[in-house]
Amino acid sequence: MKVRVTVMLKDGVLDPQGKAIGHALQTLGFDGVQDVRVGKIIELDVPGASADEVREKAQAMARDLLANLVIEDFSVEVAA
């Protein structure tokens, strides 16, 4: 099954890449953009008998490798 893991910095963690993008957008004339945050999306094809089993595997992968739980949060979506 296809799985999408989204990893984002936790609220309150400085995001210098997001700040740089926000500044660049303002420089290009896109006024009003506030608080840009940058993250990553990891798409996986995970074997499993059910969506719940696949979700559990993907969450374990995210906890063990894909996300730094000290500074990042993650979410898991299983494609229907």
DRENLUM-193465 format. One record per atom (N, C-alpha, C): residue in three letters; x, y, z. Coordinates in pm, whole numbers, padded with zeros to 5 digits, always signed. Each point is the difference from the previous one (the first is absolute). Layout:
<sites>
ALAXYZ/...
</sites>
This chain:
<sites>
MET+00084-00118+00000/MET-00084+00118+00000/MET+00088+00124+00000/LYS-00049+00102-00064/LYS+00070+00128-00003/LYS-00022+00076+00129/VAL+00108+00055+00053/VAL-00005+00075+00125/VAL+00075+00132-00020/ARG-00054+00105+00057/ARG+00066+00131-00004/ARG+00028+00042+00144/VAL+00128+00022+00032/VAL+00041+00048+00131/VAL+00041+00146-00016/THR-00065+00089+00073/THR+00032+00142-00002/THR+00073+00034+00129/VAL+00118+00060-00015/VAL+00083+00037+00115/VAL+00016+00151+00000/MET-00033+00062+00114/MET+00010+00145+00015/MET+00069+00032+00132/LEU+00069+00115+00002/LEU+00057+00046+00126/LEU-00112+00031+00098/LYS+00025-00027+00127/LYS-00099+00030+00104/LYS-00017+00151+00012/ASP-00119+00040+00047/ASP-00023+00142+00027/ASP+00103+00046+00102/GLY+00053+00118-00023/GLY+00100+00055+00091/GLY+00143-00030-00038/VAL+00021-00093-00093/VAL+00136-00030-00047/VAL+00031+00094-00116/LEU+00112+00068+00008/LEU+00041+00095-00104/LEU+00013-00071-00134/ASP-00056+00062-00104/ASP+00004-00056-00135/ASP+00068+00101-00093/PRO+00135-00002-00005/PRO+00070+00099-00082/PRO-00032-00011-00150/GLN-00024-00120-00049/GLN-00035-00016-00141/GLN-00137+00063-00027/GLY-00094-00019+00090/GLY-00131+00062-00014/GLY+00009+00151+00004/LYS+00084+00054+00091/LYS+00020+00146+00008/LYS+00057+00053-00131/ALA+00098-00070-00056/ALA+00061+00044-00126/ALA-00102+00000-00114/ILE-00084-00103-00006/ILE-00102-00006-00104/ILE-00102+00111+00019/GLY-00042+00024+00125/GLY-00094+00108+00028/GLY+00056+00135-00043/HIS+00127+00024+00030/HIS+00063+00126-00040/HIS+00007+00011-00153/ALA+00037-00108-00067/ALA+00008+00001-00146/ALA-00136+00027-00063/LEU-00105-00058+00056/LEU-00135+00023-00052/LEU-00039+00147+00012/GLN+00033+00062+00114/GLN-00029+00143+00017/GLN+00080+00083-00099/THR+00125-00037-00022/THR+00085+00071-00096/THR-00059-00008-00141/LEU-00062-00111-00031/LEU-00061-00019-00133/LEU-00138+00063-00011/GLY-00045+00064+00108/GLY-00127+00070-00006/GLY-00120-00076+00055/PHE+00023-00114+00059/PHE-00109-00078+00058/PHE-00019+00043+00145/ASP-00060+00117+00017/ASP-00021+00055+00133/ASP-00107-00077+00075/GLY+00009+00003+00130/GLY-00101-00062+00084/GLY+00029-00144+00038/VAL+00104-00060-00058/VAL+00035-00137+00037/VAL+00065+00004+00137/GLN-00049-00083+00091/GLN+00053-00001+00136/GLN+00041-00140+00040/ASP+00096-00010+00085/ASP+00042-00124+00065/ASP+00011-00117-00097/VAL+00098+00002-00088/VAL+00025-00109-00093/VAL+00076-00111+00075/ARG-00047-00122-00013/ARG+00066-00115+00062/ARG+00033-00100-00111/VAL+00116-00062+00009/VAL+00044-00096-00101/VAL+00006-00138+00064/GLY-00046-00099-00073/GLY+00004-00138+00049/GLY+00038-00093-00112/LYS-00029-00128+00020/LYS+00029-00098-00105/LYS-00112-00103-00004/ILE-00020-00054-00120/ILE-00097-00106-00021/ILE+00075-00122-00051/ILE-00021-00113+00064/ILE+00062-00125-00041/ILE-00111-00094-00043/GLU+00006-00047-00124/GLU-00100-00094-00050/GLU+00060-00140-00002/LEU-00073-00095+00055/LEU+00047-00137+00013/LEU-00103-00097-00056/ASP+00046-00113-00045/ASP-00089-00111-00036/ASP+00026-00108+00105/VAL-00093-00018+00092/VAL+00019-00087+00116/VAL-00092-00121-00013/PRO+00056-00121+00009/PRO-00086-00119-00007/PRO-00078-00016+00131/GLY-00120-00053-00013/GLY-00080-00026+00119/GLY-00138-00047-00038/ALA-00062-00069+00092/ALA-00132-00059-00026/ALA-00112+00102+00015/SER+00020+00100+00085/SER-00105+00098+00023/SER+00059+00140+00012/ALA-00085+00100-00013/ALA+00044+00139+00012/ALA+00054+00027+00140/ASP-00061-00060+00102/ASP+00048+00020+00137/ASP+00140-00057+00019/GLU+00025-00118-00056/GLU+00132-00062+00011/GLU+00105+00085-00072/VAL-00034+00049-00118/VAL+00092+00084-00077/VAL+00026+00131+00074/ARG-00103+00060+00057/ARG+00015+00125+00076/ARG+00095-00020+00118/GLU-00017-00111+00072/GLU+00087-00029+00115/GLU+00146-00016-00044/LYS+00023-00069-00112/LYS+00136-00016-00051/LYS+00060+00135-00036/ALA-00077+00083-00070/ALA+00049+00132-00042/ALA+00028+00089+00120/GLN-00084-00008+00102/GLN+00025+00079+00122/GLN+00128-00046+00069/ALA+00025-00129+00003/ALA+00124-00051+00058/ALA+00121+00049-00080/MET-00012+00000-00133/MET+00109+00050-00085/MET+00027+00148+00029/ALA-00107+00076+00013/ALA+00016+00143+00026/ALA+00064+00024+00136/ARG-00044-00073+00102/ARG+00058+00016+00135/ARG+00147-00040+00003/ASP+00035-00109-00072/ASP+00136-00054+00007/ASP+00099+00068-00093/LEU-00047+00056-00112/LEU+00095+00051-00099/LEU-00042+00130-00068/LEU-00124+00008-00044/LEU-00039+00108-00090/LEU-00013+00137+00067/ALA-00031+00003+00129/ALA-00019+00126+00071/ALA+00093+00004+00122/ASN+00050+00120+00029/ASN+00074+00024+00123/ASN-00102+00048+00102/LEU-00044-00089+00087/LEU-00112+00030+00089/LEU+00029+00110+00101/VAL+00126+00038+00016/VAL+00033+00110+00089/VAL-00049+00132-00058/ILE+00013+00016-00132/ILE-00035+00128-00063/ILE-00108-00011-00107/GLU-00043-00121-00034/GLU-00096-00018-00109/GLU-00121-00081+00043/ASP-00112+00030-00063/ASP-00123-00080+00010/ASP-00022-00067-00134/PHE-00080-00106-00002/PHE-00030-00065-00127/PHE-00147-00042-00002/SER-00051-00019-00121/SER-00132-00058-00019/SER+00010-00105-00110/VAL-00089-00098+00006/VAL+00001-00110-00096/VAL-00136-00008-00067/GLU+00001-00007-00134/GLU-00122-00019-00079/GLU+00015-00126-00082/VAL-00099-00087+00006/VAL-00001-00122-00080/VAL-00099+00022-00114/ALA+00046-00022-00123/ALA-00087+00016-00117/ALA-00107-00109+00000/ALA-00119+00040-00037/ALA-00112-00096-00002/ALA+00012-00094-00116/
</sites>
